[in-house]
Amino acid sequence: MIKKYMMLAGCLTVLAQTACAAEQAVDTPMIAEAAVQQVSEKVMNADFMAPDNAWRDLDPENTLYIETEHGQFVIELFPELAPIHVERIKTLARQSFYDMINFHRVIEGFMNQTGDPKGDGTGDSPLPDLEAEFTFRRGTEMPVTLFSQRPKDIRNPQSGNVDVGFYKSLPLATEPIGQSMLTKDGKVKAYGLHCKGVTSMARTEIPNSANSQFFLMRATSPHLDAQYSIWGSTVYGREALTKIKVGSKSEDPNFVPDKMLKVRVAADVPPEEFVNVQVLKTDSPAFKTYLKKYRKEDGRYDDICDVEIPTRLKP
């Protein structure tokens, strides 16, 4: 059966409205402003400098390199959220499956879709389809720095709110961690948010139909949240996400798409090709200070997808 992969609109999963005092919040005590100085844009993706102990290294086994003619994307993988999808991406990358595969469907203000060996949106790998991992269960071992709240249904401001914050480099929505005391597994429901740079798995109208196709977000698309399996976040090369050529091979046979030239797991690359990217720890005082730049005069914050996590090359 030929599969036509697509992006489906969906509603946000309903989560609890109240924040938990035990969770780290933006307005907890912060380090002195003098300890975190504003600098030029020499730091990647941010105009922010922090002490060395505020930065963390990426796990090479859970980092993906995507080479394109516009530059390299470095993607942090999250097996904590979507273990079977992360394993599939790494398996196919190690088989060189993704090398020279088209960005066959690219929509301005939306996403870059790829991963189809046929190049027209109808193909997948020889491997079985995957079970959906739209949401996950998180415990206290996965600390989240709360940022603000969002409507449960972004299209309906009267739907109530859900807490949103940051886990590592990923923006997500979560039930209050305090509710974990009331659950059998000691965890609460959460899901990643489809902000710019997030990577997620494409599928058909059938939830458990993801296989090899995936997409990199060019912009924010809340209607996808909790409807697609998020497995990573772009921490390096984000500026090139919007340079991928816009068009669709299935709609325009003459469209000449950009390609993924090579896709590799960072743990497999030779030392001279290793990109030593560090990410600001989102559970650090430095990050909470950084978030002050997003606070409005009335004390409210911009949308979480407007926040770009600072990264740098390790000194």
KOLPA-656037 format. One record per residue (C-alpha): x, y, z. Coordinates in steps of 0.5 Angstrom, whole numbers, plus 500, padded with zeros to 3 digits. Each point is the difference from the previous one (the first is absolute). Example, Ala and Ser with C-alpha at 12.3 -4.5 7.8 and 13.67 -1.06 7.14 Angstrom:
525491516
502507498
//
This chain:
500500500
503507498
500505506
499507499
503503506
497507502
500505506
493499504
497506504
498498507
498502507
505501506
499494505
497503506
504501506
500502507
500508501
503502506
508500501
503496505
505504505
505494500
501502493
506505498
496506498
503506496
499505506
504496505
507503503
505502495
507501499
502507500
500504493
507502500
502492500
496499494
502506495
497501493
505500494
500500493
497494495
507496501
496495504
496496495
492501500
501505506
503507502
501497507
506498504
500495506
505497505
503493497
497496505
493503498
501496493
499493499
503495494
496496496
500492500
503498494
496494500
494504500
502506495
498500492
504503495
496502494
505503494
497504495
502505494
498506505
504497506
499495506
495499504
502497507
494497503
499498508
496493500
495498506
500493501
496502507
494503496
500495494
505494500
497496494
501506496
507502502
502493499
497500493
503506498
507498503
499493496
498503493
506505501
505495502
498496493
501506496
493500498
499507501
506502496
498504493
492500502
496506498
496505504
494498496
495505503
502507503
495505502
502507502
498502507
499492501
505495500
505496495
498493499
505494498
502493501
496497494
505496495
495501495
500507500
493502499
497499507
497492499
506496502
503498507
505495502
500492500
499500507
493500504
496506502
501502507
495501505
498507502
504504505
496507500
500500508
505498505
500499508
505504504
503499507
504504504
506498497
498504494
500507503
496506496
502507501
493503499
499506496
493502499
493497498
496499494
493498498
499493500
497501493
504505496
494502496
495501506
503505506
494498504
502492500
504502507
508500500
506495500
507501503
505500495
508500502
507498498
503493500
507500498
499503493
493498499
494505501
494495503
493501503
499496507
496498506
502503506
505495503
497500507
494496497
505494499
499498507
493499498
502495494
501493500
507501497
502506503
500504494
496505496
498501493
504505496
501501492
505504496
498506496
501501493
504507500
506502495
505495500
496494503
501493496
494496500
497494496
496500494
494495499
494499496
493501503
501493504
503502507
505494500
503501493
506504501
506496496
506504498
497507498
501506504
500507500
504506503
496506502
501507497
495503504
495499506
494495499
496499506
495496497
505494499
501500507
498493503
498498493
508498498
505496503
506505502
507497500
505506500
502507500
504504495
506503505
505503494
498502493
493503502
501506495
501495494
493497502
497505495
505500495
497493498
497501493
492501500
496495496
497493499
502495496
493497500
497506498
505502495
504495496
505505497
501502508
508499501
500499507
506501505
503494503
503497506
507498498
502496506
497498507
504497505
500499508
505504503
503494504
502497493
504506497
507501500
503505505
502505495
493500498
497501507
496506501
501502508
493503501
498502507
493502502
499505506
497496505
492501501
500499507
506505502
499506503
504503494
494498496
495503504
504507500
500499492
492499500
499507503
501503493
494497498
496503506
495506498
499506504
493497503
504494503
498495494
504496496
500499492
498493497
505495502
501499493
503507499
506497505
506498496
505496505
507503500
505495497
508501499
506496498
504497505
506505502
//
